[in-house]
Amino acid sequence: MPRASKKKQRKAEDFKKVKLKVGQRKGAAGNATDTSFAARAVVVAAQSTMVDRGTQAASATQRELLGRLRHRGAAVRREAAAGLADSVARHGAAELGPTVEGGARLVGDSDTDVRRSALQLLAAVLARTAAHDLAPFMAVATAFACAAMTHVAGDVRGDALRLVDQLVDAAPCAVAPHVPRILPALVALVTATPGARLAALRSCERVLRLCSVEELQQHNPPKLDSLFFHPDAAAPFAALRLFGEAAAPADAAGSARALCSDALRRLLPQLQAAWMEAAAIVFGGGRVGTGAALDLCSATMQVLQKLWRAAYSALPAALDGFLRQCMVHFPFGRDSAVDAAAVDVLLALNIRVSELAAVVCGESCSGVQISGLLSDPLHLTPAERARMLRRAVNFVRQALEPTARVHTHAAELLPVAWQLAHAAPGDATTLVDALMHYGAASAAGAPTKAATIRLVARAVLVPAWAARGSAARDQAVTWVLGLPQLLWLLRDRNFAASAAAVAALRSAVMRTRLLDTNDTAALQARLVPLFCADVPARGVVFGPFCQFPPSLQSAVLDFVRCCPQLSPALARAVDLACAQTPNSKLFKGKLPVPGLPVGGFQVS
């Protein structure tokens, strides 16, 4: 049996009073209830089959990765950017704004791998997102790109240029409003970093394309016709308030012109230095081949061409010295063996230098630049200007010969020929004759066929051309009388060129000073086969008019109505051709003599 003393001891412990000390926590009572417990949540998956669980998971993953882009560890930032790039490439960006901002911020990161992953991320975003959706975030992206261009490390500046190229290629319309921010940063980069001149000049050329309205509207190089002239504001006389209108506000074109003028003034010394350095390497030896020096020459001339076209009315006089340096070896490749891969590059350089000669030495610009500077040996004298213009004219005339094979650069060459014809009026006849021969020798489906016709028409179908003398008038008349045969040869191969030829014929018959009575009769006789012809063995054979689209057919009939003293043979041919066309009802009222029987046929 247990002892009675132990039983008493246990009984005393149950009623023992605990003495607390100062600072000691009081324990829980013996009869206290423990209320601490844990409960598990019951999650029921969505029952709808329309829920894309993969997209939901990707969105959650992208949000988590976006938070890691600001991590202090470079490895974490790199893995987050790489994982985010892979997710965006598969599913698109769940949050477009934070994704663009996070990727653009990392382009200025000090770690090389982080920047590469950031560029991959932005490339995935640009590939999966429409340009109009990117527009609200371009301000942030371009701001980080410009900030990275000022980094002390050359690798960071190079990745910033890659970002600018990506943005311009993917969304030119969205980047265009931010050109005033990007272009000065590129100019400063070219000026301060000789080692990165080539990459910076190429990026600068891409950005300068955005100053062209046609480039932004069509996402293509500018139209050929837009290069013929350099128009100013839409209302150049609004400032005079002749009709009570308010002064025209500064438009986007004026702002772009001022921006490019400032860039040209700041970049010209650097461009001239780069040209002299690279040209000595390329043209100093006995053979011209591809390489970094030739690429630098090409990039320099491309940037300079964009700048002088944009700042046409405010060219700096320092361009005289640059043109003098270019003319040392012009035309390029003349006295050297040229590799096959460098032929196109040299041809493009020759065309651009010819345009520079027309801009600098032309009569419209020479008076401004020569005034008060004739005593300065750095500027061109009138004799030098005339000599340079003649060399440019000879090159363009030879390049337009059918054997020259400049079809790949014809879109650049034709505007230069137009500018030289105005800059050197004494050689205009020679250049127009070369254009006529080039247009006649080019293929019917050539993309420059229509532009060549319009260009020659603008030159010869003006009273000033016939005023040059009988030789110039005969040249214009011969070209006009050859247009009906051209329409027959074109047929349905090039409707744009056919429309240009019809417009030229309309302008010719409405200018009675160019075509006399005999010329008009000869033109109408040549127009008859365009509609139909009597073939002894086959009867009536219809011409290309029946193959034209309705709009072009209407233009032809409008031109025929403008012909004075319409011949019965032409009226009969028009009547027969219109009767055979499916859209003959569209031509009612557009025929030369409505309702009058001509040659035994009723004109409907």
Disulfide bonds with the S-S distance in Angstrom:
none
